[in-house]
Amino acid sequence: MCDGQGRPVRLHLTAGQVSDFKAADVLLADLSDETEEVIGHRGYDSNRIRLSLAERNITACIPPKKNRKSKPPYNWCGAPTGLELRDR
């Protein structure tokens, strides 16, 4: 996970076959109260992640997976390679 300037702030290694969203709980667990937006790639698109962020008033800027039946609203915020935080 990187901050808004692209500097690494958190790292969590998993096995290669582990889905991105399964590791997201660890990365998103103790976000700063200043975090206003989390930017991620499609691998982080899950209802659980979106709900967890919404409960903390954090905007999820994550494009929906192509096979998602109900696509949530999405505003393009950049092209991340992982997770990025934007603080208030």
Secondary structure, DSSP 8 states (H G I E B T S, - for coil): -B-TTS-B-------TTS-HHHHHHHHHTT--TTEEEEEE-GGG--HHHHHHHHHTT-EEE----TT-SS----------SSEEEEE-
